[in-house]
Amino acid sequence: QVQLVESGGGLVQAGGSLRLSCAASGSIFRISVMGWYRQTPGKQRELVARITVRGSTDYADSVKGRFTISRDNAKNTVYLQMNSLKPEDTAVYYCNFVPSRDSWGQGTQVTVSA
């Protein structure tokens, strides 16, 4: 079973930046589309960015131009660089495959203060 471990969240002021990391176990990472998702209380988890094996990316409209997803297949790691953060970006962020699998990591909390 693949394990996903997210890190890098924290408290930041609006306009600030954070870089999230997700380490995945297993070789399947290298042949899989990966994504970053986020969830706030009372709302469904949403996909905000995804990246193919070859590095093609796609973003939700709400983060386009501010977030950048990348991956290092040698390290089995996917990243999310978040710039110009807004209070509405506050959420728990998770990485997973696209489409997602049932096994989720613990996520990492991102809190953006106004």
NUNU-830663 format. One record per residue: residue number from 1; x, y, z of N, C-alpha, C, O, CB in turn; residue in one letter. Coordinates in pm, 1 decimal, padded with zeros to 6 digits. Glycine has a CB too. Layout:
REC  num       n.X       n.Y       n.Z      ca.X      ca.Y      ca.Z       c.X       c.Y       c.Z       o.X       o.Y       o.Z      cb.X      cb.Y      cb.Z  residu
REC  NUM         X         Y         Z         X         Y         Z         X         Y         Z         X         Y         Z         X         Y         Z       a
...
This chain:
REC  num       n.X       n.Y       n.Z      ca.X      ca.Y      ca.Z       c.X       c.Y       c.Z       o.X       o.Y       o.Z      cb.X      cb.Y      cb.Z  residu
REC    1   00084.5  -00118.6   00000.0   00000.0   00000.0   00000.0   00088.7   00124.5   00000.0   00184.5   00134.4   00076.6  -00096.0   00000.1   00122.6       q
REC    2   00054.9   00218.2  -00086.9   00134.1   00340.0  -00095.8   00103.9   00430.5   00023.0  -00011.6   00447.7   00062.2   00106.4   00413.5  -00228.5       v
REC    3   00208.4   00487.3   00078.8   00192.4   00584.6   00186.0   00228.1   00722.8   00135.1   00323.9   00739.6   00059.6   00279.2   00547.5   00307.6       q
REC    4   00151.0   00820.8   00176.7   00170.9   00958.9   00135.7   00189.3   01043.6   00261.1   00106.8   01038.6   00352.4   00051.1   01010.4   00049.5       l
REC    5   00296.9   01121.0   00265.8   00327.9   01202.1   00383.2   00346.8   01346.2   00339.5   00443.3   01379.0   00270.6   00454.5   01149.3   00456.4       v
REC    6   00254.9   01431.4   00379.7   00260.5   01572.6   00344.2   00329.8   01653.0   00454.1   00324.9   01617.5   00571.9   00119.1   01627.3   00319.1       e
REC    7   00394.7   01762.7   00412.3   00460.1   01851.2   00507.6   00471.8   01989.8   00446.8   00449.9   02009.1   00327.2   00599.3   01796.8   00547.8       s
REC    8   00506.8   02086.2   00531.6   00534.7   02220.3   00482.7   00428.5   02323.8   00511.1   00447.7   02441.7   00481.4   00556.3   02215.0   00339.7       g
REC    9   00316.9   02282.4   00567.8   00212.1   02379.2   00597.9   00251.1   02470.5   00713.3   00356.3   02454.2   00775.1   00082.4   02307.5   00630.5       g
REC   10   00164.4   02566.5   00740.5   00190.7   02658.6   00849.6   00098.4   02777.6   00845.7   00000.0   02780.9   00771.9   00333.3   02704.6   00845.9       g
REC   11   00133.1   02875.9   00927.6   00056.4   03000.0   00935.8   00132.9   03108.6   00861.2   00251.9   03129.3   00885.2   00030.6   03041.5   01084.7       l
REC   12   00065.3   03176.9   00771.9   00129.7   03280.5   00692.0   00031.8   03395.7   00670.8  -00089.5   03375.2   00669.0   00178.3   03223.7   00555.9       v
REC   13   00084.3   03514.9   00655.1  -00001.3   03629.7   00627.8  -00042.0   03631.4   00480.8   00027.0   03576.2   00395.1   00070.2   03760.9   00665.2       q
REC   14  -00154.2   03695.0   00453.5  -00198.9   03709.3   00315.6  -00088.1   03773.2   00232.1  -00023.0   03868.5   00275.1  -00328.5   03793.7   00308.4       a
REC   15  -00068.2   03719.0   00112.5   00038.6   03764.6   00025.7   00167.3   03686.5   00040.2   00259.1   03700.9  -00040.6   00065.3   03907.0   00051.4       g
REC   16   00174.1   03604.2   00142.7   00293.9   03525.6   00166.6   00299.6   03398.7   00083.6   00214.2   03374.5  -00001.7   00303.3   03490.8   00311.1       g
REC   17   00402.1   03317.7   00110.2   00426.9   03196.0   00032.9   00454.5   03077.9   00124.5   00502.6   03093.6   00236.7   00544.0   03216.4  -00063.0       s
REC   18   00423.6   02961.6   00074.8   00458.4   02835.8   00139.9   00491.2   02733.6   00032.4   00443.3   02742.7  -00080.6   00342.9   02785.3   00231.8       l
REC   19   00572.7   02637.2   00069.0   00602.3   02526.5  -00021.5   00568.5   02396.3   00048.6   00626.1   02363.7   00152.4   00751.2   02528.3  -00066.5       r
REC   20   00476.5   02323.4  -00007.7   00436.5   02194.8   00046.9   00513.3   02083.0  -00022.6   00548.7   02093.0  -00140.1   00284.6   02173.9   00031.9       l
REC   21   00537.8   01977.0   00052.8   00603.4   01858.0  -00002.2   00520.5   01735.4   00030.9   00451.6   01730.4   00132.9   00747.7   01842.7   00053.0       s
REC   22   00528.2   01637.4  -00056.5   00459.4   01510.5  -00032.6   00551.7   01397.9  -00075.8   00586.8   01385.9  -00193.2   00322.7   01503.8  -00109.1       c
REC   23   00590.3   01316.1   00020.2   00675.1   01200.6  -00007.6   00587.8   01077.2  -00020.6   00504.9   01049.2   00066.0   00781.7   01181.1   00103.4       a
REC   24   00606.7   01003.8  -00128.9   00527.1   00884.1  -00154.4   00616.8   00761.1  -00153.8   00729.6   00763.5  -00203.0   00452.1   00895.6  -00289.0       a
REC   25   00564.1   00655.1  -00097.2   00637.5   00527.9  -00100.5   00594.5   00449.0  -00223.4   00484.3   00468.4  -00274.7   00612.8   00444.8   00029.6       s
REC   26   00680.6   00360.9  -00270.2   00641.1   00274.5  -00380.0   00676.0   00328.3  -00517.3   00675.0   00449.2  -00540.2   00496.2   00250.3  -00373.2       g
REC   27   00706.4   00238.7  -00606.9   00749.4   00276.0  -00741.2   00635.0   00323.1  -00829.4   00658.3   00381.8  -00935.0   00818.1   00160.1  -00806.6       s
REC   28   00512.2   00298.1  -00787.3   00398.8   00337.0  -00869.4   00390.7   00489.0  -00885.1   00329.9   00538.9  -00979.8   00269.5   00283.5  -00809.1       i
REC   29   00451.8   00561.6  -00792.8   00452.4   00708.4  -00801.1   00503.8   00753.8  -00935.9   00450.0   00847.2  -00995.3   00538.1   00769.2  -00689.1       f
REC   30   00607.6   00688.0  -00984.2   00678.4   00733.9  -01103.6   00597.8   00715.1  -01231.7   00634.5   00769.2  -01336.0   00809.6   00661.3  -01115.9       r
REC   31   00490.8   00640.7  -01225.6   00408.8   00618.9  -01345.4   00268.6   00672.9  -01326.0   00176.4   00635.5  -01398.5   00402.7   00470.0  -01380.3       i
REC   32   00252.3   00760.6  -01228.7   00118.6   00806.7  -01192.6   00104.6   00957.3  -01200.8   00198.2   01032.7  -01174.3   00084.0   00760.8  -01054.1       s
REC   33  -00016.3   00998.8  -01238.8  -00052.1   01139.8  -01227.5  -00074.0   01168.0  -01079.3  -00143.3   01093.0  -01010.6  -00180.6   01175.2  -01313.3       v
REC   34  -00014.6   01276.1  -01030.9  -00027.0   01313.0  -00890.1  -00096.5   01447.6  -00878.3  -00092.7   01529.7  -00969.9   00111.5   01317.5  -00821.7       m
REC   35  -00159.4   01468.2  -00764.7  -00231.7   01593.2  -00745.9  -00226.2   01641.7  -00602.5  -00198.9   01565.5  -00509.8  -00374.9   01577.0  -00788.2       g
REC   36  -00252.6   01768.9  -00586.8  -00271.7   01829.8  -00455.4  -00420.3   01863.4  -00441.3  -00482.5   01920.9  -00530.6  -00181.5   01958.3  -00437.3       w
REC   37  -00473.7   01825.7  -00327.2  -00613.9   01850.6  -00295.6  -00619.3   01936.2  -00168.8  -00522.1   01943.6  -00093.7  -00693.2   01715.8  -00277.0       y
REC   38  -00732.6   01999.7  -00146.5  -00749.2   02071.0  -00020.5  -00892.9   02056.3   00027.9  -00986.0   02035.1  -00049.8  -00711.9   02220.4  -00036.1       r
REC   39  -00906.4   02068.4   00157.8  -01039.2   02052.5   00218.4  -01055.5   02148.4   00334.5  -00966.0   02163.0   00417.6  -01061.2   01907.5   00265.8       q
REC   40  -01170.6   02213.5   00339.4  -01207.7   02296.6   00452.7  -01330.0   02233.8   00519.1  -01403.6   02158.7   00455.1  -01236.3   02444.2   00408.2       t
REC   41  -01352.0   02264.0   00647.3  -01463.3   02202.7   00719.1  -01597.2   02224.4   00649.2  -01630.9   02336.0   00609.8  -01470.0   02257.4   00859.5       p
REC   42  -01672.2   02116.6   00634.7  -01804.0   02125.3   00574.9  -01805.6   02124.3   00423.9  -01912.2   02130.7   00362.7  -01870.1   02246.2   00621.7       g
REC   43  -01687.7   02116.4   00362.5  -01681.1   02116.7   00216.6  -01613.5   01990.5   00166.5  -01537.4   01925.8   00238.4  -01606.5   02240.6   00165.9       k
REC   44  -01642.4   01957.2   00043.3  -01577.6   01841.3  -00017.9  -01433.6   01873.5  -00051.4  -01397.5   01988.2  -00077.6  -01652.8   01796.7  -00143.8       q
REC   45  -01353.8   01770.9  -00050.0  -01214.5   01785.3  -00089.6  -01210.0   01821.4  -00238.0  -01281.8   01762.6  -00318.9  -01133.7   01654.7  -00060.9       r
REC   46  -01125.7   01918.0  -00273.1  -01116.7   01960.4  -00412.3  -00973.7   01947.6  -00463.0  -00877.1   01967.9  -00389.5  -01166.0   02104.8  -00427.9       e
REC   47  -00963.6   01913.5  -00589.8  -00833.5   01903.5  -00655.6  -00792.1   02043.3  -00699.9  -00866.3   02110.4  -00771.7  -00838.3   01804.5  -00777.5       l
REC   48  -00674.9   02087.1  -00657.7  -00630.5   02222.0  -00695.1  -00519.0   02220.8  -00798.3  -00500.9   02319.2  -00870.1  -00584.2   02296.8  -00572.7       v
REC   49  -00444.1   02111.7  -00807.4  -00336.4   02106.2  -00905.2  -00302.1   01960.1  -00932.4  -00311.9   01875.2  -00843.7  -00211.3   02184.4  -00855.5       a
REC   50  -00262.4   01932.3  -01054.8  -00219.2   01797.5  -01087.6  -00104.3   01804.2  -01186.5  -00086.7   01902.3  -01258.7  -00335.6   01714.4  -01144.7       r
REC   51  -00025.2   01694.3  -01187.3   00092.0   01689.6  -01273.2   00106.5   01548.9  -01328.6   00094.1   01450.4  -01255.8   00219.7   01732.5  -01196.5       i
REC   52   00132.8   01541.1  -01457.0   00151.0   01411.3  -01520.6   00293.0   01360.8  -01497.7   00376.8   01430.3  -01440.2   00120.6   01419.9  -01671.1       t
REC   53   00318.0   01240.6  -01543.1   00450.9   01181.1  -01528.9   00555.1   01267.1  -01601.8   00668.2   01282.1  -01555.6   00451.8   01035.8  -01584.2       v
REC   54   00515.5   01322.0  -01714.2   00610.2   01401.2  -01793.4   00613.9   01547.8  -01753.9   00689.3   01626.0  -01811.8   00576.1   01390.4  -01938.9       r
REC   55   00532.8   01585.6  -01655.2   00542.4   01721.6  -01604.9   00438.5   01819.3  -01654.4   00446.3   01938.1  -01623.0   00672.0   01773.6  -01637.5       g
REC   56   00341.3   01773.0  -01731.0   00233.3   01862.3  -01771.4   00146.0   01892.2  -01650.1   00117.4   01804.0  -01569.1   00148.9   01799.8  -01886.6       s
REC   57   00104.8   02017.0  -01639.0   00031.0   02058.5  -01519.6  -00105.4   02117.3  -01554.0  -00131.4   02160.4  -01666.3   00112.1   02160.1  -01440.8       t
REC   58  -00190.3   02117.1  -01453.2  -00325.0   02171.4  -01467.3  -00367.1   02223.8  -01330.3  -00334.2   02164.3  -01227.6  -00426.3   02062.9  -01521.6       d
REC   59  -00440.6   02336.0  -01329.1  -00475.6   02400.6  -01203.5  -00622.5   02438.0  -01198.0  -00686.2   02463.8  -01300.1  -00390.7   02523.6  -01182.9       y
REC   60  -00674.7   02440.2  -01076.0  -00807.9   02495.6  -01056.5  -00801.3   02646.0  -01081.6  -00698.5   02709.2  -01057.6  -00862.0   02464.5  -00913.0       a
REC   61  -00909.9   02701.6  -01129.2  -00911.4   02845.3  -01159.5  -00877.1   02929.3  -01037.1  -00817.5   03036.3  -01050.0  -01048.1   02886.4  -01213.6       d
REC   62  -00914.0   02882.2  -00919.9  -00893.5   02960.3  -00798.1  -00747.0   02977.2  -00761.4  -00712.9   03067.9  -00685.4  -00965.9   02895.9  -00684.1       s
REC   63  -00659.5   02891.8  -00813.7  -00517.7   02899.5  -00777.8  -00428.1   02925.9  -00897.3  -00307.2   02942.9  -00881.8  -00474.6   02772.2  -00710.5       v
REC   64  -00485.3   02929.3  -01014.7  -00406.3   02945.9  -01136.4  -00328.8   03077.0  -01132.1  -00383.9   03182.4  -01100.2  -00496.7   02941.3  -01260.9       k
REC   65  -00200.5   03068.7  -01164.6  -00115.4   03186.6  -01163.0  -00050.2   03214.0  -01028.5   00038.5   03298.7  -01018.7  -00194.5   03304.9  -01203.6       g
REC   66  -00093.6   03142.8  -00924.4  -00036.9   03161.7  -00790.9   00032.1   03035.7  -00739.0   00131.4   03044.8  -00666.8  -00145.6   03204.0  -00693.8       r
REC   67  -00019.0   02920.2  -00774.7   00036.9   02792.1  -00728.7   00111.8   02724.2  -00843.1   00075.1   02736.9  -00959.9  -00075.4   02698.7  -00674.5       f
REC   68   00217.0   02652.3  -00806.8   00292.3   02574.5  -00904.5   00318.8   02435.6  -00848.3   00376.7   02421.2  -00740.6   00425.2   02645.3  -00941.2       t
REC   69   00276.6   02334.4  -00921.2   00301.5   02195.9  -00881.6   00422.6   02144.3  -00958.1   00441.7   02176.5  -01075.4   00176.6   02106.1  -00908.0       i
REC   70   00503.9   02064.1  -00890.7   00620.0   02003.9  -00954.7   00643.8   01867.4  -00890.7   00583.4   01832.9  -00789.2   00746.4   02095.7  -00941.7       s
REC   71   00732.2   01791.8  -00952.0   00760.3   01659.6  -00897.8   00905.2   01622.1  -00922.6   00967.8   01668.5  -01018.0   00666.8   01554.9  -00959.1       r
REC   72   00957.2   01537.5  -00835.2   01091.1   01482.6  -00849.0   01074.0   01330.9  -00843.9   01060.4   01273.3  -00735.9   01190.1   01536.1  -00735.7       d
REC   73   01074.7   01267.0  -00958.9   01048.7   01123.5  -00962.9   01159.5   01043.1  -00896.3   01134.7   00934.0  -00844.9   01031.5   01077.8  -01106.0       n
REC   74   01279.7   01095.2  -00896.8   01391.1   01025.5  -00831.6   01372.7   01021.2  -00680.8   01421.6   00930.4  -00613.7   01524.0   01093.0  -00865.8       a
REC   75   01301.5   01120.6  -00628.2   01279.3   01127.6  -00483.5   01137.6   01086.2  -00444.1   01101.3   01090.8  -00326.5   01306.9   01268.2  -00433.7       k
REC   76   01058.0   01045.8  -00543.2   00917.8   01010.7  -00515.1   00846.6   01122.2  -00439.0   00774.7   01096.9  -00342.4   00910.5   00880.0  -00434.7       n
REC   77   00867.5   01244.3  -00483.5   00813.8   01358.9  -00410.9   00743.6   01453.7  -00507.0   00789.4   01476.7  -00618.9   00925.6   01432.6  -00335.0       t
REC   78   00632.4   01507.7  -00461.5   00560.5   01610.4  -00536.1   00552.2   01735.0  -00448.1   00536.9   01725.5  -00326.3   00417.4   01561.0  -00578.9       v
REC   79   00562.4   01850.6  -00511.1   00567.1   01977.0  -00439.5   00451.7   02067.7  -00483.3   00394.5   02052.4  -00591.2   00702.3   02046.8  -00462.8       y
REC   80   00420.3   02161.4  -00396.0   00325.1   02265.5  -00432.3   00378.9   02397.9  -00379.2   00379.1   02422.6  -00258.6   00181.6   02235.0  -00375.4       l
REC   81   00424.2   02482.1  -00470.8   00468.6   02616.3  -00434.7   00347.6   02707.3  -00438.7   00281.3   02719.7  -00541.7   00581.5   02667.8  -00530.2       q
REC   82   00319.4   02770.2  -00327.4   00201.3   02856.4  -00315.8   00245.3   02999.3  -00289.2   00304.7   03028.2  -00185.4   00106.7   02806.8  -00203.1       m
REC   83   00216.6   03087.2  -00381.2   00250.6   03228.2  -00369.6   00124.0   03312.9  -00363.5   00014.7   03266.7  -00396.5   00339.1   03272.4  -00487.0       n
REC   84   00140.9   03436.3  -00321.1   00027.3   03530.1  -00313.2  -00092.1   03466.0  -00242.9  -00205.1   03471.2  -00291.5  -00014.0   03577.0  -00454.4       s
REC   85  -00064.8   03406.9  -00130.1  -00170.3   03333.8  -00059.1  -00280.0   03427.5  -00010.8  -00255.8   03542.8   00025.0  -00111.5   03257.3   00059.5       l
REC   86  -00400.9   03374.0  -00011.0  -00519.1   03447.5   00031.1  -00584.9   03374.9   00148.6  -00565.3   03254.5   00164.9  -00618.7   03463.7  -00086.6       k
REC   87  -00661.7   03445.5   00229.6  -00731.2   03377.6   00340.6  -00816.8   03260.3   00293.2  -00831.3   03161.5   00365.3  -00819.0   03477.0   00415.6       p
REC   88  -00872.7   03269.8   00174.5  -00956.9   03159.6   00124.7  -00877.2   03036.2   00084.1  -00935.4   02933.3   00050.0  -01038.1   03206.7   00006.6       e
REC   89  -00744.1   03045.9   00087.6  -00660.8   02927.4   00064.1  -00644.8   02844.2   00190.8  -00589.7   02734.2   00186.4  -00523.3   02968.9   00011.5       d
REC   90  -00692.1   02895.5   00302.0  -00683.3   02821.8   00427.8  -00756.7   02689.0   00415.9  -00874.7   02684.4   00381.0  -00741.2   02904.8   00544.0       t
REC   91  -00684.7   02581.1   00445.4  -00740.4   02446.1   00430.5  -00636.8   02344.5   00476.0  -00521.7   02379.0   00502.9  -00783.4   02418.7   00283.0       a
REC   92  -00678.6   02220.2   00484.1  -00583.9   02110.5   00497.7  -00552.1   02062.4   00356.3  -00642.1   02033.6   00277.3  -00641.6   01993.5   00588.0       v
REC   93  -00425.2   02054.5   00326.3  -00380.0   02015.2   00193.8  -00329.5   01871.6   00195.9  -00255.9   01830.8   00285.7  -00270.3   02109.9   00143.7       y
REC   94  -00370.6   01796.5   00094.9  -00333.8   01656.3   00080.5  -00278.4   01631.8  -00059.0  -00316.0   01699.6  -00154.6  -00454.9   01564.6   00107.7       y
REC   95  -00190.4   01536.2  -00069.7  -00154.4   01488.8  -00202.3  -00213.5   01349.3  -00220.9  -00237.4   01276.8  -00124.4   00000.7   01487.8  -00222.1       c
REC   96  -00236.0   01313.9  -00345.7  -00288.2   01181.0  -00377.4  -00273.5   01161.6  -00527.0  -00233.3   01252.4  -00599.8  -00438.0   01164.0  -00331.9       n
REC   97  -00306.0   01044.4  -00569.9  -00306.1   01016.4  -00712.3  -00426.1   01087.1  -00775.6  -00517.0   01133.0  -00706.4  -00310.4   00862.9  -00739.4       f
REC   98  -00423.7   01094.7  -00908.8  -00537.7   01147.3  -00983.1  -00576.3   01041.0  -01085.6  -00497.1   01012.9  -01175.6  -00504.2   01285.9  -01052.3       v
REC   99  -00695.2   00980.9  -01075.3  -00794.2   00998.5  -00969.8  -00743.0   00949.2  -00833.8  -00652.2   00866.5  -00825.7  -00922.3   00925.2  -01006.6       p
REC  100  -00802.8   01001.5  -00729.8  -00752.5   00972.6  -00596.0  -00780.3   00827.9  -00555.8  -00874.5   00764.5  -00603.3  -00814.9   01068.0  -00494.6       s
REC  101  -00695.3   00778.6  -00467.2  -00713.7   00646.0  -00408.7  -00772.0   00662.6  -00269.4  -00774.8   00773.1  -00215.1  -00579.4   00566.5  -00403.9       r
REC  102  -00818.1   00553.4  -00212.5  -00884.2   00560.1  -00082.5  -00790.2   00596.6   00031.4  -00833.7   00652.5   00132.0  -00949.3   00429.1  -00052.5       d
REC  103  -00662.3   00565.8   00016.6  -00568.5   00589.2   00125.7  -00514.3   00731.2   00118.2  -00446.2   00767.7   00022.4  -00453.3   00487.2   00121.5       s
REC  104  -00545.4   00811.6   00221.0  -00499.2   00949.7   00228.1  -00397.6   00965.4   00340.0  -00402.2   00893.3   00439.6  -00617.3   01045.5   00249.4       w
REC  105  -00306.9   01058.8   00323.4  -00214.4   01092.8   00429.8  -00283.6   01177.2   00535.0  -00405.3   01195.4   00532.3  -00093.1   01166.2   00374.1       g
REC  106  -00204.2   01228.1   00627.7  -00260.9   01308.9   00736.2  -00287.8   01452.6   00692.6  -00358.6   01526.5   00760.9  -00167.2   01308.5   00856.2       q
REC  107  -00232.1   01491.0   00580.6  -00248.6   01627.5   00531.5  -00160.2   01724.6   00607.0  -00097.8   01689.9   00707.3  -00393.6   01670.5   00542.3       g
REC  108  -00156.3   01847.5   00556.6  -00080.9   01952.9   00622.6  -00167.6   02079.3   00623.6  -00223.7   02118.7   00521.3   00056.9   01978.3   00550.7       t
REC  109  -00177.0   02140.6   00739.5  -00264.7   02256.7   00757.5  -00198.4   02383.0   00704.4  -00083.8   02413.3   00737.8  -00301.2   02274.4   00905.9       q
REC  110  -00271.1   02455.3   00622.1  -00229.0   02586.4   00575.2  -00329.5   02688.2   00625.2  -00449.2   02677.2   00598.6  -00216.7   02590.5   00419.9       v
REC  111  -00280.1   02787.2   00697.6  -00367.0   02892.6   00749.9  -00313.1   03026.4   00702.7  -00197.2   03060.0   00727.2  -00375.8   02887.6   00905.9       t
REC  112  -00398.2   03102.4   00634.8  -00359.4   03232.7   00582.7  -00440.4   03339.2   00655.2  -00563.2   03342.0   00648.4  -00380.9   03240.9   00428.4       v
REC  113  -00369.5   03425.5   00723.7  -00437.0   03531.2   00799.0  -00450.9   03656.7   00714.1  -00367.0   03685.6   00628.7  -00360.6   03562.9   00928.6       s
REC  114  -00557.7   03729.8   00739.2  -00583.7   03850.5   00660.4  -00490.8   03963.2   00700.4  -00498.5   04072.5   00644.4  -00728.7   03894.8   00676.5       a
